[in-house]
Amino acid sequence: MLTEFGPNIWIADGPTVAAAAGFHYPTRMVVMRMVNGELVLWSPTALTDDLRAEVETLGAVRHLLPPNSLHHTFLGDWQRAYPGATAYAPPGLREKRLDIRFDADFTDSPIAAWAGEIDHAVMWGNRITTEVVFFHRRSGTAIFTDLIQQFPRGWFKGWRAMVARLDLMTAAEPAVPRKFRVAFTDRPAARESLRRILAWPTEKVIMAHGPPITDDGQAFLRRAFRWLAD
């Protein structure tokens, strides 16, 4: 279930989940191992016995990262399984999930627990959700959630397929959906966040809903966000 993506970073694809208006989305989590052996779990998917066993062969689960206010469905299960892990709240999620114990909040300040190994940037200025983007230094991987997407042709049916096409969700290359572009109402704040992201020496890109980019990641990100940078 876990697929190695690079040095000390793995991907696990989870079940498909239903969203608003009958749209269905695949789920994906990322496991990052720090030099001290602690594991950082990004966007945890459905917790199964097999997945838990695989994760525990890699190290000790110490950090749980929901990356925005939309990706949190399975967070409570992982927190119950690993009550000693630190759970971090992206903007807006504390108010939405009062049943979750959050130990820290994502801001523009670095996280001391993984300084030098994982960077992050809060993508401010969006009215749909405020996404936290991560960069795993050892593998040169930027990690996005909903801000970049690409679904295969045939994933959506009927009117949903037409909406997805117009929204750029099924474009030839992974792209920022039009709904997210429109929702960036504070463009100066978004551009400052993007400046930080584009400064990373990105080689690869992982996204929750789309195939990974495995080479020339920084050039890909500049294409994907050209509409905002300009």
C-alpha positions in Angstrom: 0.0 0.0 0.0 2.9 2.3 0.7 4.9 3.3 -2.4 8.4 4.8 -2.0 8.6 8.2 -3.8 12.1 9.2 -2.9 14.5 9.3 0.1 12.4 9.1 3.3 9.1 9.8 1.6 6.3 7.4 0.7 2.8 7.7 -0.8 -0.3 5.7 0.1 -3.5 6.0 -2.0 -6.7 5.5 0.0 -10.4 5.1 -0.9 -12.6 7.4 -3.0 -14.7 9.8 -0.9 -17.9 11.7 -1.8 -17.8 15.5 -1.8 -20.4 18.2 -2.5 -22.9 17.8 -5.4 -22.0 14.1 -5.9 -18.4 14.6 -7.0 -16.1 11.8 -5.9 -12.4 12.3 -5.2 -9.5 9.8 -4.7 -7.5 10.2 -1.5 -3.8 10.2 -1.0 -1.5 10.5 2.0 2.2 11.1 2.2 4.5 9.7 4.9 7.8 11.5 5.6 10.5 10.2 7.9 12.8 12.6 9.6 16.4 11.9 10.5 15.4 11.1 14.1 13.1 8.4 12.9 9.9 10.3 13.6 7.1 10.1 11.0 5.2 13.1 9.6 1.8 12.0 8.1 0.3 14.4 5.5 -3.4 14.2 4.8 -4.0 10.8 6.5 -6.3 8.5 4.5 -8.5 5.8 5.9 -6.8 3.9 8.7 -6.6 0.2 8.1 -4.7 -2.5 10.0 -2.5 -3.2 6.9 -1.7 0.5 6.4 -1.0 1.0 10.1 1.4 -2.0 10.1 3.2 -0.7 7.1 3.6 2.8 8.5 4.9 1.5 11.8 7.7 -0.4 10.0 9.0 3.0 8.9 9.2 4.7 12.3 7.2 6.3 15.1 4.1 8.4 14.1 4.7 11.8 15.8 3.1 14.5 13.5 -0.4 14.6 11.8 -0.8 17.2 9.1 -4.2 18.0 7.7 -3.2 20.4 4.8 -6.4 22.4 4.6 -10.0 22.7 5.9 -11.3 20.1 3.4 -8.9 17.2 4.0 -9.7 16.0 7.5 -12.1 13.1 7.2 -9.9 10.4 8.7 -7.8 12.6 11.0 -9.7 11.6 14.2 -9.1 7.9 13.6 -5.3 8.5 13.3 -5.3 10.7 16.4 -7.1 8.0 18.4 -4.6 5.4 17.2 -1.6 7.7 18.0 -2.7 10.0 20.9 0.8 11.1 21.4 1.2 12.6 17.9 1.1 16.3 17.5 -1.9 17.5 15.4 -1.5 20.7 13.4 -4.4 22.9 12.4 -4.5 24.7 9.0 -6.5 28.0 9.1 -10.2 27.3 9.5 -10.1 23.7 10.6 -10.2 24.2 14.4 -13.6 25.8 14.1 -14.8 23.1 11.8 -13.6 20.0 13.8 -14.3 20.7 17.4 -14.0 17.0 18.1 -10.3 17.0 17.2 -7.5 18.0 19.7 -5.2 20.4 17.8 -1.8 21.0 19.4 -0.5 23.7 17.1 -1.5 26.0 14.3 0.1 26.6 10.9 1.3 30.1 10.4 4.1 31.6 8.3 6.6 30.7 11.0 8.7 27.6 10.6 7.9 24.5 12.7 10.8 23.8 15.0 10.1 20.0 15.1 11.1 19.5 11.5 13.2 22.7 10.7 15.7 22.0 8.1 13.9 18.9 6.8 10.4 20.1 5.8 9.4 23.6 4.8 5.8 24.9 4.5 4.0 28.0 3.1 0.4 29.0 3.9 -1.3 29.9 0.7 -3.2 33.0 1.9 -6.0 34.8 0.1 -8.4 32.1 -1.0 -12.1 32.1 0.0 -12.6 28.4 -0.5 -9.9 27.1 1.8 -6.5 28.2 3.0 -4.1 25.4 1.9 -0.7 24.7 3.5 1.9 23.6 0.9 4.9 21.6 2.0 8.4 21.0 0.7 10.3 17.8 1.6 13.9 18.9 1.3 15.6 15.5 1.1 13.6 14.4 -2.0 13.0 17.9 -3.4 9.3 17.3 -3.4 6.6 20.0 -3.1 3.3 18.7 -1.8 -0.1 20.2 -2.8 -3.6 19.2 -1.9 -6.5 20.8 -3.9 -4.7 23.8 -5.5 -3.4 21.6 -8.3 -5.6 18.8 -9.7 -5.8 16.5 -12.7 -8.4 13.7 -13.1 -8.3 11.2 -15.8 -10.8 11.3 -18.6 -13.9 9.3 -17.7 -13.6 9.9 -14.0 -16.6 12.1 -13.9 -19.9 11.3 -15.8 -22.7 13.4 -17.2 -23.0 17.0 -16.2 -20.1 16.6 -13.7 -17.8 15.7 -16.5 -18.7 19.0 -18.3 -18.2 21.0 -15.1 -14.8 19.3 -14.4 -13.7 20.1 -18.0 -14.7 23.7 -17.7 -13.0 23.9 -14.3 -9.7 22.6 -15.7 -9.9 19.5 -13.5 -9.3 17.3 -16.5 -6.9 19.4 -18.4 -3.9 17.9 -20.4 -1.6 18.9 -17.5 -2.3 19.2 -13.8 -3.7 22.7 -13.3 -5.2 25.1 -10.7 -9.0 24.7 -11.0 -10.8 27.8 -12.1 -12.9 27.9 -9.0 -9.8 28.2 -6.9 -8.4 30.9 -9.2 -11.6 33.0 -8.8 -11.5 32.4 -5.1 -8.1 34.1 -4.7 -9.6 37.5 -3.8 -6.5 38.7 -2.0 -4.0 38.4 -4.9 -1.1 40.3 -3.2 -1.2 37.9 -0.2 -1.4 34.9 -2.6 1.5 36.2 -4.7 3.6 36.5 -1.6 2.8 32.9 -0.6 3.6 31.8 -4.1 6.9 33.6 -4.1 8.0 31.5 -1.1 6.9 28.3 -2.9 8.6 29.1 -6.1 11.9 29.8 -4.2 12.0 26.1 -3.2 14.4 24.0 -5.3 11.5 21.7 -6.4 12.3 18.7 -8.4 9.0 16.7 -7.9 5.4 17.5 -7.0 2.8 15.4 -5.3 -0.8 16.4 -5.3 -3.8 14.8 -3.6 -5.8 14.5 -6.9 -3.5 13.9 -9.8 -0.4 12.0 -11.0 2.9 13.1 -9.4 5.3 15.2 -11.3 8.6 13.4 -11.3 11.0 15.9 -13.0 11.5 19.6 -13.5 9.0 20.4 -10.8 9.9 24.0 -10.4 9.2 24.7 -14.1 5.9 22.8 -13.8 4.8 25.0 -10.8 5.7 28.2 -12.7 3.4 27.0 -15.5 0.7 26.0 -13.2 0.7 29.4 -11.4 1.6 31.7 -14.3 -2.0 33.2 -14.2 -1.3 34.3 -10.6 2.3 35.4 -10.9 1.5 37.6 -13.9 
